[in-house]
């Protein structure tokens, strides 16, 4: 089995020259913690992760500490740092030191990368253009015909809409 068999297509592109705020909003909306990034010409440029964004949100004075429970800060301080992160480019915050695979790479090689803690493995062509990505979920979809990506995506979207409607109802009831 090769990588093209289970790779998920990239439906929304995040470009390295866009502001990180777009990536943050996308990651929150899609519940994705690790997202491929490309240059405008489709060349793979790296991965942006929730983990790295959290690192940028830490106060610089404690970012290298293992424990900082003595440190107390307000939500406003965190929001201020997040606003600073949102104004940087996606490329500035992306990890460019990422292993990639080709469509005809044996799937076992991508699985080894995933189990080695690279949770998303970009699939690129010979010109390093991003074709798709492999993750735990794309492997499950690819192996099990019961998993239909489109049906699952529609169910997720319906759930998001219902959750949003409940939030709006709660706000109305609070008034």
TALIN-V338611 format. One record per residue. N is the residue number from 1. BURIAL is 1 if it has 24 or more other ideal C-beta (glycine too) atoms within 12 Angstrom, else 0. Layout:
BEGIN
n	burial
N	BURIAL
N	BURIAL
END
This chain:
BEGIN
n	burial
1	0
2	0
3	1
4	1
5	0
6	1
7	1
8	1
9	0
10	1
11	0
12	0
13	1
14	1
15	1
16	1
17	0
18	1
19	1
20	1
21	0
22	1
23	1
24	1
25	0
26	1
27	1
28	0
29	0
30	0
31	0
32	1
33	0
34	1
35	1
36	1
37	1
38	1
39	1
40	0
41	0
42	0
43	1
44	1
45	1
46	1
47	1
48	1
49	1
50	1
51	0
52	1
53	1
54	0
55	0
56	1
57	1
58	1
59	0
60	0
61	0
62	0
63	0
64	0
65	0
66	0
67	0
68	0
69	0
70	0
71	0
72	0
73	0
74	0
75	0
76	0
77	0
78	0
79	0
80	0
81	1
82	0
83	0
84	0
85	1
86	1
87	0
88	1
89	1
90	1
91	1
92	1
93	1
94	1
95	1
96	1
97	0
98	1
99	1
100	1
101	1
102	1
103	1
104	0
105	1
106	0
107	1
108	0
109	0
110	1
111	1
112	0
113	1
114	1
115	0
116	0
117	0
118	1
119	1
120	1
121	1
122	1
123	1
124	1
125	0
126	0
127	0
128	0
129	1
130	1
131	1
132	1
133	1
134	1
135	1
136	1
137	1
138	1
139	1
140	0
141	1
142	1
143	0
144	0
145	0
146	0
147	0
148	0
149	0
150	0
151	0
152	0
153	0
154	0
155	0
156	0
157	0
158	0
159	0
160	0
161	0
162	0
163	0
164	0
165	0
166	0
167	0
168	0
169	0
170	0
171	0
172	0
173	0
174	0
175	0
END
